[in-house]
Each structure stands twice: as structure tokens, then as C-alpha cells.
Amino acid sequence: MNDTKTIYVVSDLHMGDGGPRDNFAFDNKAQQFSLFLDMVEEQGGELFVLGDLFEFWQANIGRAMKERMPFLDRLARMQTRYVIGNHDADFEELAGTGLLNHPFFERMSGPFSRRIGGREFQFMHGHELDPFNRDGTPGWGRILAIFAGIIEDRKGSPLLSAGGFTEKSLLRLGRGFMWLWNLSVNRLEKSQTRQNPPDFEQSLTPAQSPEKVKGILALYQKDRLQKGYDVLVAGHTHQAGGQGGWYYNSGCWVGLRNHFLRIESDASVFVCEWKNGQGQVIDGPEENQ
């Protein structure tokens, strides 16, 4: 480990099997990510992938891994540090077992810390502090993703690709699905009372239900104060940015914009966008201190 290296952080690429449910297969994402990796290597940087590298809520695990094997090979050569997210939580029980016989997975882990420029940084995906998404058990968020995938199959492309549906549209679909679900269950039970399960909205991820972001930030701050680290770096919400010098989010690569973080050896953090083959700083330390 070289503490003088610049660290580059990405998350939430949601690589799938290349089919119509795979956001990463559209809008030139794969080529742009390859160019981003070129830049990291040219700069001699260290790369962290903070979760949801894969999209196992909508894709067959085997097909997704075969489709993305060239990236796994390259990330392994770059000695990339990989933190497991909630959309690729299927790997969680396999960490450290040797069952995933590829060198990329030798650096797969849960949250970890690194001291940079005299400050203690905690790196995680972010779902680890989300009480409804942290245990790896499929819930309504995963069911909603599968439901959306069926529509994407018919559409022939992802709902959230450029020009596609927004998270709010997806949430409306989920609520409609829940109405049909409850109607069916109530008919089977011959009941006149229809109520949505109380944990449906709560169990969605912040990316599926953006209004949850404020609440999860409060959980992040509580964890930081309790454990005594200085800076939390996460993904999960898909909303790139920084807050108060204590929190930074690496955004995602599934929407219209592709984000990453750049962390220098003096602990300064830059929120960046990868666009047209190059990185652009959109938020620097002076705005977040």
C-alpha cells in the first residue's frame, strides 16, 4: 500500500448480463468506464469500488460474471479494493472462502478504514447502516427491481437509461404492483380490508426512493460519531456529493451522469464527473469544509 497514491472511488455500476435490464450495457457506459480505468492507471492511482459493482437483483449471476469477465480481469490486475453492496450481496457469504476462484475477489471485503493525511476514513457501500437493506435477505426493494426488469424485457432497454424512467416513475410502478398484490391476497383471504405492508416504502433503497436520503445521512452521522472516525465515504444513494467535510458519496454509473471521487494524500476529496472520456471536478474541498 502506497499512502502517497491518489485514490479513485467508484460505486454502483450495476453491471448486468448485457441484456435489456442492464443499465451498464447502454449509453456507452462500458467504453467510458474503460477510459476511466485508463486514466486511473496512467495516474498511478489506487481504485476502490464501493459496492453494487454487479446487478444481481435483475440478472443471472453466472451470465453477469461471464459477460463482465474482461472487467474482472482488468480490475484484478489493478489490485482494486472491492466492497460488497446490497445489489451484489450474494457474494457476502463467499468472502474469504476461496470459492470464487478469480484474483479480483481476493480483495473483496466489507467496510474498511484507511488513514489518509491524518484523518481516519471509513469506506463502505452504505447499505450496511440501512436497517432495511443490510442483512442480504431479499425484500421489497429486490422484488420491485425484478418487477421493473420484466417491463424492461418488453421495452428492450433499461427504464433508467438516458431518456428513460426516473426513480419516481419506478416507485409508482412499485406502488401499483403492491396494490395488485394486496388485491390478490385479500381475495384469497376473502378479506375486505386492504393495507400495504408497513415495510414496503421503508425497505426500498435510497436510489429507489430518494426521499430516504436525508434519513440515511442521519444514520451515517450517528455511526461516525459513535465509532470516532473522521470521514465516511459511501455509495448506495446514487447521489454524488459531499457534506460538511465528513461525508462523501461516489454517486453511480447508471444514470445520465457518471461520477467518481478523487482523494489526495493530504485527505482532500474531489467529487468528479466522467464525461466524454475525461474527468471533471464538480465539487472540491473548499465547498465541503
Contacts in CASP RR format, 6 or more apart in sequence:
PFRMAT RR
TARGET T0000
AUTHOR 0000-0000-0000
METHOD contacts of the structure
MODEL  1
MNDTKTIYVVSDLHMGDGGPRDNFAFDNKAQQFSLFLDMVEEQGGELFVL
GDLFEFWQANIGRAMKERMPFLDRLARMQTRYVIGNHDADFEELAGTGLL
NHPFFERMSGPFSRRIGGREFQFMHGHELDPFNRDGTPGWGRILAIFAGI
IEDRKGSPLLSAGGFTEKSLLRLGRGFMWLWNLSVNRLEKSQTRQNPPDF
EQSLTPAQSPEKVKGILALYQKDRLQKGYDVLVAGHTHQAGGQGGWYYNS
GCWVGLRNHFLRIESDASVFVCEWKNGQGQVIDGPEENQ
1 46 0 8 1.000
2 46 0 8 1.000
3 116 0 8 1.000
3 117 0 8 1.000
3 265 0 8 1.000
4 265 0 8 1.000
5 44 0 8 1.000
5 45 0 8 1.000
5 46 0 8 1.000
5 265 0 8 1.000
6 43 0 8 1.000
6 44 0 8 1.000
6 45 0 8 1.000
6 46 0 8 1.000
6 262 0 8 1.000
6 263 0 8 1.000
6 264 0 8 1.000
6 265 0 8 1.000
7 45 0 8 1.000
7 46 0 8 1.000
7 47 0 8 1.000
7 48 0 8 1.000
7 114 0 8 1.000
7 116 0 8 1.000
7 261 0 8 1.000
7 262 0 8 1.000
7 263 0 8 1.000
8 40 0 8 1.000
8 43 0 8 1.000
8 45 0 8 1.000
8 46 0 8 1.000
8 47 0 8 1.000
8 48 0 8 1.000
8 260 0 8 1.000
8 261 0 8 1.000
8 262 0 8 1.000
8 263 0 8 1.000
9 47 0 8 1.000
9 48 0 8 1.000
9 49 0 8 1.000
9 50 0 8 1.000
9 123 0 8 1.000
9 233 0 8 1.000
9 250 0 8 1.000
9 260 0 8 1.000
9 261 0 8 1.000
9 262 0 8 1.000
9 263 0 8 1.000
10 36 0 8 1.000
10 47 0 8 1.000
10 48 0 8 1.000
10 49 0 8 1.000
10 50 0 8 1.000
10 250 0 8 1.000
10 253 0 8 1.000
10 259 0 8 1.000
10 260 0 8 1.000
10 261 0 8 1.000
11 49 0 8 1.000
11 50 0 8 1.000
11 51 0 8 1.000
11 52 0 8 1.000
11 125 0 8 1.000
11 234 0 8 1.000
11 235 0 8 1.000
11 236 0 8 1.000
11 250 0 8 1.000
11 251 0 8 1.000
11 252 0 8 1.000
12 51 0 8 1.000
12 52 0 8 1.000
12 87 0 8 1.000
12 207 0 8 1.000
12 235 0 8 1.000
12 236 0 8 1.000
12 238 0 8 1.000
12 250 0 8 1.000
12 251 0 8 1.000
12 252 0 8 1.000
12 253 0 8 1.000
12 254 0 8 1.000
13 24 0 8 1.000
13 29 0 8 1.000
13 33 0 8 1.000
13 49 0 8 1.000
13 52 0 8 1.000
13 53 0 8 1.000
13 54 0 8 1.000
13 252 0 8 1.000
13 253 0 8 1.000
13 254 0 8 1.000
14 22 0 8 1.000
14 23 0 8 1.000
14 24 0 8 1.000
14 52 0 8 1.000
14 53 0 8 1.000
14 54 0 8 1.000
14 55 0 8 1.000
14 87 0 8 1.000
14 252 0 8 1.000
14 253 0 8 1.000
14 254 0 8 1.000
15 22 0 8 1.000
15 24 0 8 1.000
15 53 0 8 1.000
15 54 0 8 1.000
15 55 0 8 1.000
15 64 0 8 1.000
15 67 0 8 1.000
15 68 0 8 1.000
15 71 0 8 1.000
16 22 0 8 1.000
16 24 0 8 1.000
16 25 0 8 1.000
16 54 0 8 1.000
16 55 0 8 1.000
16 58 0 8 1.000
16 59 0 8 1.000
16 63 0 8 1.000
16 64 0 8 1.000
16 67 0 8 1.000
16 68 0 8 1.000
17 59 0 8 1.000
17 60 0 8 1.000
17 62 0 8 1.000
17 63 0 8 1.000
17 64 0 8 1.000
17 66 0 8 1.000
17 67 0 8 1.000
18 24 0 8 1.000
18 25 0 8 1.000
18 67 0 8 1.000
19 25 0 8 1.000
20 149 0 8 1.000
20 152 0 8 1.000
20 153 0 8 1.000
20 155 0 8 1.000
20 156 0 8 1.000
20 157 0 8 1.000
20 158 0 8 1.000
21 55 0 8 1.000
21 58 0 8 1.000
21 59 0 8 1.000
21 149 0 8 1.000
21 152 0 8 1.000
21 153 0 8 1.000
21 158 0 8 1.000
22 55 0 8 1.000
22 58 0 8 1.000
22 59 0 8 1.000
22 158 0 8 1.000
23 29 0 8 1.000
23 55 0 8 1.000
23 158 0 8 1.000
23 160 0 8 1.000
23 161 0 8 1.000
23 253 0 8 1.000
23 254 0 8 1.000
23 255 0 8 1.000
24 30 0 8 1.000
24 33 0 8 1.000
24 55 0 8 1.000
24 253 0 8 1.000
24 254 0 8 1.000
26 157 0 8 1.000
26 158 0 8 1.000
26 161 0 8 1.000
26 162 0 8 1.000
27 161 0 8 1.000
27 162 0 8 1.000
27 255 0 8 1.000
27 256 0 8 1.000
29 253 0 8 1.000
29 254 0 8 1.000
29 258 0 8 1.000
30 71 0 8 1.000
32 258 0 8 1.000
32 274 0 8 1.000
32 277 0 8 1.000
33 71 0 8 1.000
33 253 0 8 1.000
33 258 0 8 1.000
33 274 0 8 1.000
35 274 0 8 1.000
35 277 0 8 1.000
36 258 0 8 1.000
36 260 0 8 1.000
36 274 0 8 1.000
36 277 0 8 1.000
36 279 0 8 1.000
37 47 0 8 1.000
37 74 0 8 1.000
37 75 0 8 1.000
37 78 0 8 1.000
39 278 0 8 1.000
39 279 0 8 1.000
40 47 0 8 1.000
40 78 0 8 1.000
41 78 0 8 1.000
46 79 0 8 1.000
46 81 0 8 1.000
47 75 0 8 1.000
47 78 0 8 1.000
47 80 0 8 1.000
47 81 0 8 1.000
48 80 0 8 1.000
48 81 0 8 1.000
48 82 0 8 1.000
48 83 0 8 1.000
48 123 0 8 1.000
49 75 0 8 1.000
49 80 0 8 1.000
49 81 0 8 1.000
49 82 0 8 1.000
49 83 0 8 1.000
50 83 0 8 1.000
50 85 0 8 1.000
50 123 0 8 1.000
50 124 0 8 1.000
50 125 0 8 1.000
50 126 0 8 1.000
50 233 0 8 1.000
50 234 0 8 1.000
50 235 0 8 1.000
50 250 0 8 1.000
51 82 0 8 1.000
51 83 0 8 1.000
51 84 0 8 1.000
51 85 0 8 1.000
51 87 0 8 1.000
51 88 0 8 1.000
51 125 0 8 1.000
51 235 0 8 1.000
51 236 0 8 1.000
52 85 0 8 1.000
52 86 0 8 1.000
52 87 0 8 1.000
52 88 0 8 1.000
52 125 0 8 1.000
52 235 0 8 1.000
52 236 0 8 1.000
52 252 0 8 1.000
53 82 0 8 1.000
53 88 0 8 1.000
54 61 0 8 1.000
54 64 0 8 1.000
54 65 0 8 1.000
54 68 0 8 1.000
54 87 0 8 1.000
54 88 0 8 1.000
55 64 0 8 1.000
55 87 0 8 1.000
55 88 0 8 1.000
56 64 0 8 1.000
56 87 0 8 1.000
56 88 0 8 1.000
56 89 0 8 1.000
56 90 0 8 1.000
57 87 0 8 1.000
57 141 0 8 1.000
57 142 0 8 1.000
57 145 0 8 1.000
57 146 0 8 1.000
58 145 0 8 1.000
58 146 0 8 1.000
58 148 0 8 1.000
58 149 0 8 1.000
58 152 0 8 1.000
61 90 0 8 1.000
65 72 0 8 1.000
72 102 0 8 1.000
72 104 0 8 1.000
73 104 0 8 1.000
75 82 0 8 1.000
75 104 0 8 1.000
76 102 0 8 1.000
76 103 0 8 1.000
76 104 0 8 1.000
76 106 0 8 1.000
79 107 0 8 1.000
80 104 0 8 1.000
80 107 0 8 1.000
81 107 0 8 1.000
81 109 0 8 1.000
81 112 0 8 1.000
81 123 0 8 1.000
82 104 0 8 1.000
82 105 0 8 1.000
82 107 0 8 1.000
82 108 0 8 1.000
82 109 0 8 1.000
83 108 0 8 1.000
83 109 0 8 1.000
83 110 0 8 1.000
83 111 0 8 1.000
83 112 0 8 1.000
83 123 0 8 1.000
83 124 0 8 1.000
83 125 0 8 1.000
84 91 0 8 1.000
84 92 0 8 1.000
84 95 0 8 1.000
84 108 0 8 1.000
84 109 0 8 1.000
84 110 0 8 1.000
84 125 0 8 1.000
85 125 0 8 1.000
85 126 0 8 1.000
85 127 0 8 1.000
85 236 0 8 1.000
86 125 0 8 1.000
86 127 0 8 1.000
86 130 0 8 1.000
86 133 0 8 1.000
86 134 0 8 1.000
86 136 0 8 1.000
86 205 0 8 1.000
86 236 0 8 1.000
87 145 0 8 1.000
89 127 0 8 1.000
89 136 0 8 1.000
91 100 0 8 1.000
91 105 0 8 1.000
91 108 0 8 1.000
92 136 0 8 1.000
94 100 0 8 1.000
94 105 0 8 1.000
95 105 0 8 1.000
95 108 0 8 1.000
95 109 0 8 1.000
95 110 0 8 1.000
96 108 0 8 1.000
98 105 0 8 1.000
100 108 0 8 1.000
110 124 0 8 1.000
110 128 0 8 1.000
111 122 0 8 1.000
111 123 0 8 1.000
111 124 0 8 1.000
111 125 0 8 1.000
111 128 0 8 1.000
112 122 0 8 1.000
112 123 0 8 1.000
113 120 0 8 1.000
113 121 0 8 1.000
113 122 0 8 1.000
113 123 0 8 1.000
113 229 0 8 1.000
114 121 0 8 1.000
114 123 0 8 1.000
115 121 0 8 1.000
116 263 0 8 1.000
116 265 0 8 1.000
116 267 0 8 1.000
117 265 0 8 1.000
117 266 0 8 1.000
117 267 0 8 1.000
118 267 0 8 1.000
119 230 0 8 1.000
119 231 0 8 1.000
119 267 0 8 1.000
120 228 0 8 1.000
120 229 0 8 1.000
120 230 0 8 1.000
120 231 0 8 1.000
121 229 0 8 1.000
121 230 0 8 1.000
121 231 0 8 1.000
121 232 0 8 1.000
121 233 0 8 1.000
121 263 0 8 1.000
121 267 0 8 1.000
122 224 0 8 1.000
122 227 0 8 1.000
122 229 0 8 1.000
122 231 0 8 1.000
122 232 0 8 1.000
122 233 0 8 1.000
123 233 0 8 1.000
123 234 0 8 1.000
124 232 0 8 1.000
124 233 0 8 1.000
124 234 0 8 1.000
125 234 0 8 1.000
125 235 0 8 1.000
125 236 0 8 1.000
126 216 0 8 1.000
126 220 0 8 1.000
126 234 0 8 1.000
126 235 0 8 1.000
126 236 0 8 1.000
126 237 0 8 1.000
127 133 0 8 1.000
127 134 0 8 1.000
127 205 0 8 1.000
127 236 0 8 1.000
128 134 0 8 1.000
129 216 0 8 1.000
129 219 0 8 1.000
129 220 0 8 1.000
129 223 0 8 1.000
130 205 0 8 1.000
130 206 0 8 1.000
130 216 0 8 1.000
130 219 0 8 1.000
130 236 0 8 1.000
132 199 0 8 1.000
132 202 0 8 1.000
132 203 0 8 1.000
132 204 0 8 1.000
133 141 0 8 1.000
133 203 0 8 1.000
133 205 0 8 1.000
139 203 0 8 1.000
140 178 0 8 1.000
140 197 0 8 1.000
140 199 0 8 1.000
140 200 0 8 1.000
140 203 0 8 1.000
140 204 0 8 1.000
141 203 0 8 1.000
141 204 0 8 1.000
141 205 0 8 1.000
141 208 0 8 1.000
144 170 0 8 1.000
144 173 0 8 1.000
144 174 0 8 1.000
144 177 0 8 1.000
144 204 0 8 1.000
144 208 0 8 1.000
145 208 0 8 1.000
147 173 0 8 1.000
147 174 0 8 1.000
147 177 0 8 1.000
148 159 0 8 1.000
148 170 0 8 1.000
148 173 0 8 1.000
149 159 0 8 1.000
151 159 0 8 1.000
151 173 0 8 1.000
152 158 0 8 1.000
152 159 0 8 1.000
158 164 0 8 1.000
158 254 0 8 1.000
159 165 0 8 1.000
159 169 0 8 1.000
159 170 0 8 1.000
160 166 0 8 1.000
160 167 0 8 1.000
160 170 0 8 1.000
160 254 0 8 1.000
160 255 0 8 1.000
161 255 0 8 1.000
162 255 0 8 1.000
162 256 0 8 1.000
163 256 0 8 1.000
167 207 0 8 1.000
167 208 0 8 1.000
167 209 0 8 1.000
167 210 0 8 1.000
168 210 0 8 1.000
170 208 0 8 1.000
171 204 0 8 1.000
171 208 0 8 1.000
171 209 0 8 1.000
175 196 0 8 1.000
178 196 0 8 1.000
178 197 0 8 1.000
178 200 0 8 1.000
179 196 0 8 1.000
182 194 0 8 1.000
182 195 0 8 1.000
182 196 0 8 1.000
183 194 0 8 1.000
186 192 0 8 1.000
186 193 0 8 1.000
186 194 0 8 1.000
201 209 0 8 1.000
204 212 0 8 1.000
205 212 0 8 1.000
205 236 0 8 1.000
206 212 0 8 1.000
206 213 0 8 1.000
206 216 0 8 1.000
206 236 0 8 1.000
206 237 0 8 1.000
206 238 0 8 1.000
206 239 0 8 1.000
207 236 0 8 1.000
207 237 0 8 1.000
207 238 0 8 1.000
207 252 0 8 1.000
210 237 0 8 1.000
210 239 0 8 1.000
213 237 0 8 1.000
213 239 0 8 1.000
216 236 0 8 1.000
216 237 0 8 1.000
217 243 0 8 1.000
217 247 0 8 1.000
220 232 0 8 1.000
220 234 0 8 1.000
220 247 0 8 1.000
221 246 0 8 1.000
221 247 0 8 1.000
223 232 0 8 1.000
224 230 0 8 1.000
224 231 0 8 1.000
224 232 0 8 1.000
224 246 0 8 1.000
224 247 0 8 1.000
230 246 0 8 1.000
231 245 0 8 1.000
231 246 0 8 1.000
231 247 0 8 1.000
231 248 0 8 1.000
231 267 0 8 1.000
231 269 0 8 1.000
232 246 0 8 1.000
232 247 0 8 1.000
232 248 0 8 1.000
233 247 0 8 1.000
233 248 0 8 1.000
233 249 0 8 1.000
233 250 0 8 1.000
233 261 0 8 1.000
233 263 0 8 1.000
233 269 0 8 1.000
234 247 0 8 1.000
234 248 0 8 1.000
234 249 0 8 1.000
234 250 0 8 1.000
235 249 0 8 1.000
235 250 0 8 1.000
235 251 0 8 1.000
235 252 0 8 1.000
236 249 0 8 1.000
237 249 0 8 1.000
237 251 0 8 1.000
238 251 0 8 1.000
238 252 0 8 1.000
238 254 0 8 1.000
238 255 0 8 1.000
239 249 0 8 1.000
239 251 0 8 1.000
240 249 0 8 1.000
240 250 0 8 1.000
240 251 0 8 1.000
240 252 0 8 1.000
240 257 0 8 1.000
240 259 0 8 1.000
240 261 0 8 1.000
240 271 0 8 1.000
240 273 0 8 1.000
240 282 0 8 1.000
241 248 0 8 1.000
241 249 0 8 1.000
241 251 0 8 1.000
241 259 0 8 1.000
241 271 0 8 1.000
241 283 0 8 1.000
241 288 0 8 1.000
242 248 0 8 1.000
242 249 0 8 1.000
242 269 0 8 1.000
242 271 0 8 1.000
242 283 0 8 1.000
242 288 0 8 1.000
243 288 0 8 1.000
244 288 0 8 1.000
244 289 0 8 1.000
245 269 0 8 1.000
245 285 0 8 1.000
245 288 0 8 1.000
245 289 0 8 1.000
248 261 0 8 1.000
248 269 0 8 1.000
248 271 0 8 1.000
248 288 0 8 1.000
250 259 0 8 1.000
250 260 0 8 1.000
250 261 0 8 1.000
251 259 0 8 1.000
251 260 0 8 1.000
252 258 0 8 1.000
252 259 0 8 1.000
253 259 0 8 1.000
257 273 0 8 1.000
257 275 0 8 1.000
258 273 0 8 1.000
258 274 0 8 1.000
258 275 0 8 1.000
259 271 0 8 1.000
259 272 0 8 1.000
259 273 0 8 1.000
259 274 0 8 1.000
260 272 0 8 1.000
260 273 0 8 1.000
260 274 0 8 1.000
260 279 0 8 1.000
261 269 0 8 1.000
261 270 0 8 1.000
261 271 0 8 1.000
261 272 0 8 1.000
262 269 0 8 1.000
262 270 0 8 1.000
262 272 0 8 1.000
262 281 0 8 1.000
263 269 0 8 1.000
263 270 0 8 1.000
264 270 0 8 1.000
268 284 0 8 1.000
268 285 0 8 1.000
269 284 0 8 1.000
269 285 0 8 1.000
269 288 0 8 1.000
270 281 0 8 1.000
270 283 0 8 1.000
270 284 0 8 1.000
270 285 0 8 1.000
271 281 0 8 1.000
271 282 0 8 1.000
271 283 0 8 1.000
271 284 0 8 1.000
272 279 0 8 1.000
272 280 0 8 1.000
272 281 0 8 1.000
272 282 0 8 1.000
273 279 0 8 1.000
273 280 0 8 1.000
273 282 0 8 1.000
274 280 0 8 1.000
END
